[in-house]
Structure formats: C-alpha cells, structure tokens
Amino acid sequence: MSIFSAFRGARLRHVFGALPLLLLAAFLAASLVTRIGLLALAWRDVDWRMVPVSFLLGTLYDLIAGAWSLVPVLLIYLLLPQRRLPGPLLQGVALLLLAVSVYLLLFNFVSELLFWQEFGVRYNFIAVDYLVYTTEVIGNIRQSYPVEKILAGLLGLTLVLVWPARRLLAAALAQPQPFGARLRHSAAWMLALAVAWFGSNVANAANGFANRYNAELAGNGLHSFAAAFRNNELDYAHFYLTRPSAEVRQTLGHLVAAGDGQSEQPRQVTAPGTEQRLNVVLISVESLSADFLGKFGDHRNLTPNLDRLADDGLLFTRLYATGTRTVRGLEALTLSVPPTPGQSIVKRPGNEHLFSLGSVFRNKGYDVRYAYGGYGYFDNMNAFFGNNDYRIVDRMSIPASRIPFENIWGVADEALFDQVLDEIDVSHRQGRRSFTHVMTTSNHRPFTYPEGRIDIPSHSGREGGVKYTDYAIGRFIDMARNKPWFRDTMFVIVADHCASSAGKTELPVARYHIPMIVYAPAHVRPGTVDRLASQIDAAPTLLGMLNFSYASRFIGRDILHSPPGEDRAFISTYQSLGYLKHGILTVLQPRRQVTAYAIDAASNPTPVPVDQKLLREAIAYYQGTAELVRDGNYRSLP
C-alpha cells in the first residue's frame, strides 16, 4: 500500500489543496522511517525506556519541519493561475513537484543514515560547514559510496511511490479553486506555521534527554540542520552564563599565571638555562584517537611505529582534544586558546595577525611553514596560516612526480612527508632552524592509500587509514634519521581530534582522549607524562621543553612546569563547552544552562551539583577567551 492510499476519495480540494497535504504526509512518513533506521543503528546505545518519548517528541519536530518546508509549495498553490492552465499541464506540474519532493525525502533518508554512521548525530554544524566545500565533500562521498547506484535506486523507488498518486492528484485538481479560497487556505496554513514556531520552542525545552542518542533520535534532520545553520556563530555573552568582564579578566589572568591578573596584557615567560634552538616538526594527525595505539591497550597492531616512538620518546597519556573538527585542533595547537562557541577562529573573518606558536618561532628567527597534503583553501587553512606568520606548503607545492596516490582530500601522507623533508633541507642549507606544522589527511574517509604499503587493503575502512598513516610517519622518521639536521630536531606527534565524538552524553570525555608524543633522542628522555592536559597546552609545553623565553598571550600552560593541582582540560562541541578539573566536568550550554558530571576512571559520567568555584573558572576561561578574541586583544606581539 502506498503512503498516499489513505487519501483516496477524500475531497481535499475543499480543505487546503491536495498537494500540500500529500507532501506533508510524505514528509512525516519519511521522517518516521528515518527515525526507525537511526534507532536500528543506535540500538545498543539508546535508553530503550525513553524511546517512545523520543518518537513522540520527534513527531512534533517532524510537524514543525514539515510545515515550514512546505512554504514554497504554498506559494505556488496560492499564486499559480489555475484557471488559465490546461488540466493536464497543471496535473503534470503537481506530479513533478510531488516526485521531486519524494526523491529529496528519500535522498535525505540515505544521507541522514550515512551522516549518523560517520558522526553519531543528526545533521549539525559539520553538515552546514561542509556545504561551503562541495568539491571535497562530494568527491569524498563519491569515493566512499556507490553514489550512482544509490541515486538510481532512489529514482526507481520514487516512481513506485508517486505513480499511484497520479489519479488522486487529477481528481483533486479537476475543479480549479478561486483565488479567494486559496488565500483562505494559505492563511490557515500560515497560522499553523505560527503554531509550529511556538511548538519549536516547546520541543527545544522538552528535549532534555540524559542519553544523547535518545535526544538525537527525537530530532528531525531538517530542523537540526536549520538550527545548526542559525547557530553557526554564537555570541558568548548572548547565549551563555556570564560574569562581569572585569572579574572574568582578573580570574583568567590568575589562572594563566599573569603576574598582574590582567589577561589582556602579554606576560613574560622566562625559562632557566640556555635555549635549545632545535628544529621542530609538529605533526597533527587526522582523527588519531588514543585508543588506536597499542600503548593505550589496543591489540590490533595498527600503530607499530607510533608505539615505538612512544617507547623512545615522551608520551603524554592524559591529553584531551578541544573539539571534534580538524579546525578546532589546528586552533588549539596554533593559538593555544580554549574553543569559543560556534565557528572555529580558523574560519572566522578578522583572524589575521594573532598571537600564535608560529609567531613565537618567527620572532626567534625560524623558518615557519604549514604543510598540508590537500588544497589549503579548504577550511580556510591557507588564509589563516598565511596571515599568521606561516608559509604555506600545500598540494600546489608538491610535484606530480612524487605523488604515488591521491584522493579527494589530498596526496598520500608519504608524499606530503617527502615534501616536508625537502623543505627542511632547504632551511638547513641556508643555516636556519625551522618549525614545520604538518597536517595529515590519509586517516579520513574514504581511507584510500597506495597498495602494498601495509597488510590492510586500501579502501577497507578506518583501521587501514590508521595503519597507513602510522606507516607514513614511521617512514618519515626513518628517512629523517639520514639527514644532517635530524639530531637537532624535535618531533611532536599529536592528533587533531578523535575518530568519533559520539556518545551517550553530550560531551563523552573518552571520545576526546588523544595521544601526544615528543621524540628527540638526543634531547628528550623517554618517559610518560600522566597529568591531565589539554590540546591548548601543547604549544607552551613545547616551548618550555626548548627553554624559550618569550612574551606570551597563550591561555594554555606549560604542563611540565606548572602545579599539578591546577591541571584541567577543555572539551566542546560547537555549542556545549566543557571544563574538566578534579574529576568534575562542568558544561556550559546555550540558554545560560549549566550541568556538571563526576567522571570516573573509565570516563563514565554521573550527574552532580554544580561546583561554584569550577563554574567561575569555566566562565573565566570561555568568556574571557571570547572577549579577548572579540576585542582584538589576542594579536601578535612585535
């Protein structure tokens, strides 16, 4: 039975017109099927006691999204001069519009399932963000899935669903409606839209599930997409709990150890002893969750090279990424700031001439470069790094002769590292030290790489991507050992974020756990650092290991030269801002909401009352950083 059979024989033309109601029915049916499909994917993680509530609340979201999505159809229904169009033409237009709508609903169904598999959520900020980079995103999809077969299958299913509706449409459109009747119908629908707007606020207030999978299940993809688009940029003062700016600046100043307690003023970092003017290679690895490494208990032997480097270097065991996107990792590693809500600073206007790790090395006389295997316009990387004291080395810089393989995201990691070797060679021949920040790409869907490098075939999935990236890093270090500059080079290997950030809570702490390895055999003793640390601490910690003295604006801290009692980490989505300290995760959320969780040794959360001291510190970090960036007080120093 088709989704339209229930409407046969109804005198819909005397209500609101057949087409809008048919489309609304199709939208509700597709949303229900999508929700069932997502439930099937998340059946191990949902709270089954709350699934009926998720479906009930989800129906309200579906009605809201469906009502608003039909506005273009209502305009056509209102303005189309039905009396002047031949009956067959009018029916054809209506049938075509119905077919296109059903096809898009089916396409959205497949897209939501794939997006959920990748990120464990409905459409969010990532989906909005990727609309800007259609070349990379569409290319990634084409290389990851049988797109042509999927599209053809959806077209066939559309015809099967829509064809039975042709007679119903013909009967409903046989008698043209006067403009006045259509105006009344449209006015009634607009009233329904107003009710839907009110219902949206009710639904948002009601969507307070403890289990995040239930919350996502209750959502509607179109509604979630619109909300993410609307919240692309979030003004901290408007959406989050605040304190007086003067108090925030003073508290933040003390937290970052500024002597005068004023965070907007640079502070002098004075290191004991002689500066170690070493070359530095900072490798930020795509999606390298800590639990991929054997050093953290994995038994699949995916990272033999990284495990050896961890044995021979300094391994940070309790480091946490600030976010779930590459740009968040780049922001944290480069600027040493907690994540601000909405878009990453890397992609915001006015992000040039900021105080950065690159600016410190530049002031020390280093060659400073950012190396990326793809085209650096993606995620605004070229503009950001190019305007913040880095020279760009991207896909355009790599000759075709040294590229054994590339996919939509860029060249294979080994080709990128070969280019980096050449770049450091040039600096060495010129008698200059260099700082090179390398961003890998191969551990990313579609997980393709040159055949024969590892024992997992290309395009087999995440495990292959991890192991190939490990191979490429090991190969790079082995080749660097033969260089005259190797002995005086420090290699820092850290993830940009984890492979997945989905979990039962809004901020699942374990899904932000990343490794960091500092490897310099002649200068750094092997060992482990088991203190809680944030990705924003990488830059000042690295500079501390080099004994650099410098004027600093960094919000991060040198984890090796700071009191253990003040250890903390920052984890976030684009809306929820987490502050982890003393085993308590304090979470700031829009609408000035605050929640807190006790985090046990296995990273399991238990709701607890909000600790006011930790709340003041969280606000100081997040509000203070937002104000520093907004007011232009995080600029580079002369």
C-alpha positions, -999 to +999 in steps of 0.1 A: +000+000+000+014+034-009+017+063+015-010+081-004-037+054-003-053+068+028-062+099+009-082+082-020-117+096-024-111+125+000-124+159-011-090+175-003-095+204-027-121+218-003-096+218+026-061+231+019-055+216-016-043+181-023-006+187-029+004+203+004-013+176+024+002+149+003+037+163+007+032+167+044+021+131+046+052+121+026+074+142+049+060+126+081+063+091+067+099+097+056+108+112+089+093+082+108+112+057+086+144+077+091+139+077+128+134+039+128+165+035+107+186+056+131+172+036+160+184+004+143+219+019+140+220+030+177+201+002+193+230-007+216+233+028+229+198+042+234+179+041+266+150+019+254+128+031+282+128+066+266+125+055+230+086+061+230+093+096+243+119+102+216+094+091+189+066+113+204+087+144+207+102+136+173+068+137+157+064+172+169+097+182+154+086+165+121+054+185+120+074+217+127+099+210+100+073+197+075+051+228+079+080+251+072+094+231+043+061+234+025+062+272+023+074+272-013+046+248-023+020+270-006+033+300-026+029+280-058-005+269-047-015+305-039-001+322-070-004+297-098-033+308-121-051+275-122-080+287-144-056+297-171-036+264-172-048+233-191-057+205-168-030+180-180-003+207-176-015+216-141-015+179-132+019+174-147+034+203-127+018+189-095+030+154-102+065+166-110+067+187-078+055+157-058+081+134-074+109+158-068+098+162-032+096+125-026+130+119-042+146+146-020+130+130+011+144+096+001+178+112-006+177+128+028+169+094+044+200+079+030+221+110+038+210+110+074+219+073+078+253+079+064+259+110+084+248+092+116+272+064+108+301+089+105+293+112+134+267+095+156+243+125+154+217+142+132+228+170+109+248+195+128+274+222+124+296+199+103+269+194+077+264+232+074+301+238+073+307+213+045+282+230+022+310+255+015+334+229+003+313+209-022+342+197-043+359+179-014+327+167+002+311+154-030+344+139-040+347+121-006+312+108-009+318+095-045+350+078-034+334+063-003+300+050-016+284+037-048+267+070-055+253+062-090+237+030-078+222+048-048+208+076-068+193+052-094+178+031-067+162+062-051+148+072-085+132+039-090+117+039-055+103+074-061+085+063-092+070+033-073+057+056-046+045+085-067+028+067-096-003+056-076-009+093-066-015+105-102-052+097-102-057+113-068-040+145-080-060+145-112-093+143-092-082+169-067-071+194-094-100+187-117-120+216-102-099+248-101-102+268-069-109+305-068-081+328-056-101+337-025-104+301-015-067+295-020-060+327+000-081+314+029-064+280+028-029+296+027-038+319+056-049+289+076-016+272+068+003+303+079-015+302+112-003+266+115+032+278+108+029+303+137+018+274+160+048+254+147+071+282+156+057+281+192+059+243+191+096+246+182+103+264+215+083+238+234+102+210+217+136+226+224+127+230+260+114+194+262+145+178+245+165+173+277+173+136+275+201+123+297+211+099+268+223+119+238+213+091+214+177+095+226+180+133+221+193+129+186+167+103+178+140+127+188+152+154+164+144+160+128+172+162+103+159+193+085+151+210+118+186+202+132+202+214+100+183+247+102+192+251+139+229+244+131+229+269+103+213+295+125+238+289+153+269+290+130+283+319+150+273+320+187+279+352+207+291+340+241+275+369+260+241+364+244+238+326+248+259+316+279+262+323+316+284+353+321+301+372+349+313+409+349+340+413+324+365+429+348+361+399+372+365+375+343+397+392+331+412+391+365+402+355+372+415+344+338+447+364+344+454+345+376+445+311+360+471+317+333+496+329+358+497+366+346+515+385+373+492+415+373+460+394+370+450+411+337+446+385+309+446+410+281+482+420+288+511+399+275+532+382+302+569+374+301+578+337+302+614+333+315+630+299+311+661+289+331+692+279+312+701+281+276+676+280+248+676+248+228+673+261+193+662+228+177+642+223+145+607+214+153+583+192+133+547+193+147+526+165+131+489+168+137+474+135+127+439+133+113+414+115+137+440+096+158+421+085+189+443+074+217+427+040+218+441+032+184+476+029+199+489-002+214+503+019+242+467+026+253+457-011+252+447-017+215+457-052+203+452-048+166+488-037+159+476-006+140+504+017+152+537-002+155+557+029+145+539+052+169+542+027+197+580+025+191+583+063+191+562+064+223+587+040+239+617+061+228+601+095+235+579+113+259+543+101+259+515+123+273+489+099+284+460+121+296+458+147+268+423+158+255+413+174+222+393+206+225+368+197+197+356+173+171+369+190+139+403+195+123+399+233+125+394+230+163+426+210+166+445+235+145+431+264+165+442+248+198+477+238+187+484+271+169+467+297+191+466+279+225+431+291+233+400+272+246+373+267+220+348+295+216+312+286+207+302+285+170+327+285+143+364+279+148+387+310+148+405+294+118+374+301+097+363+334+111+368+368+095+394+390+112+416+361+123+448+375+109+479+387+129+470+367+160+495+355+187+504+320+176+530+293+180+543+304+146+547+340+156+570+329+186+592+308+163+592+336+137+604+361+163+632+336+171+644+337+135+630+303+124+616+294+090+579+288+098+557+267+075+524+249+074+523+217+053+491+201+042+485+174+016+453+189+002+444+222-012+448+247+016+417+268+007+397+240+024+386+251+058+403+285+052+436+270+062+458+289+037+442+323+047+445+316+084+481+303+084+493+326+057+481+356+077+496+343+110+533+340+103+534+307+084+545+300+048+520+276+031+531+243+016+500+225+002+490+203-027+501+230-052+536+228-039+541+191-043+553+180-078+533+153-095+564+131-099+565+124-062+528+115-057+522+078-057+485+082-049+459+109-040+422+111-033+398+139-029+414+151+004+449+153-010+481+133-016+490+102+003+507+111+036+541+097+024+542+122-004+534+150+020+563+139+043+587+137+013+579+173+005+584+182+042+619+166+041+628+188+011+615+219+028+636+213+060+666+205+038+663+240+022+662+257+056+692+236+068+713+246+037+705+282+044+718+278+080+683+284+095+663+265+121+628+256+110+594+250+126+571+229+104+535+221+113+523+191+092+486+182+089+480+146+076+449+135+056+450+098+049+432+087+080+399+101+066+371+085+047+374+071+020+405+056+037+424+051+004+462+049+000+488+033-021+486-005-023+513-027-009+524-004+020+505-022+048+487-055+053+453-039+050+440-033+015+431+003+006+395+014+010+389-012+037+379+012+064+393+031+094+417+005+105+435+007+072+436+045+074+452+044+109+478+018+099+488+036+067+492+069+085+514+051+111+534+036+082+539+070+066+550+086+099+574+057+106+588+060+071+593+098+075+612+094+108+634+067+093+642+089+063+648+119+086+674+099+105+697+101+075+695+139+074+723+161+089+696+180+108+680+150+125+700+151+157+689+187+164+652+182+156+623+176+179+593+157+165+559+163+181+531+139+171+496+147+183+460+141+170+438+169+157+407+151+172+394+117+178+379+094+151+344+097+167+329+121+192+295+104+195+285+090+229+256+087+253+263+121+268+267+155+251+304+155+259+317+119+262+351+125+278+367+093+264+359+104+229+383+134+232+413+114+245+442+118+221+479+109+222+509+132+221+545+120+216+576+142+218+605+124+201+641+138+201+665+110+210+694+134+217+675+159+238+643+143+254+645+114+278+619+086+272+591+085+297+554+093+303+535+124+315+504+111+332+490+145+341+457+158+329+464+182+300+446+200+271+454+203+235+459+240+241+488+232+264+509+217+236+523+250+224+536+264+257+548+229+268+568+225+236+583+260+240+591+251+277+609+220+266+630+242+243+638+266+273+624+295+253+619+329+269+592+350+252+563+374+257+531+353+257+494+356+253+488+319+254+458+307+275+474+272+276+501+263+302+534+245+302+522+213+317+558+203+327+564+235+347+531+242+364+514+230+396+497+196+392+467+207+413+457+231+386+456+206+357+424+209+336+412+201+301+386+217+277+363+197+255+335+210+234+310+207+205+301+239+186+276+247+214+285+228+246+316+239+264+332+215+289+357+222+316+373+191+332+390+195+365+394+174+397+372+147+381+343+171+375+331+180+341+313+214+341+293+220+310+282+255+298+254+254+273+232+279+254+202+295+271+227+300+301+223+264+312+250+247+333+253+210+342+280+190+360+291+154+360+315+134+381+339+115+357+352+082+370+384+064+359+366+048+330+353+082+319+317+074+329+296+104+339+274+108+369+253+140+373+264+160+404+256+195+417+275+223+401+307+233+419+306+271+420+344+275+421+348+253+390+319+272+373+337+305+379+368+291+364+350+277+334+333+310+327+366+328+331+382+306+305+354+306+280+340+341+284+375+356+288+388+339+256+357+350+237+362+386+248+399+386+241+394+375+205+363+398+200+381+429+213+413+423+193+434+416+224+448+384+211+470+400+184+506+390+177+534+408+195+562+429+178 
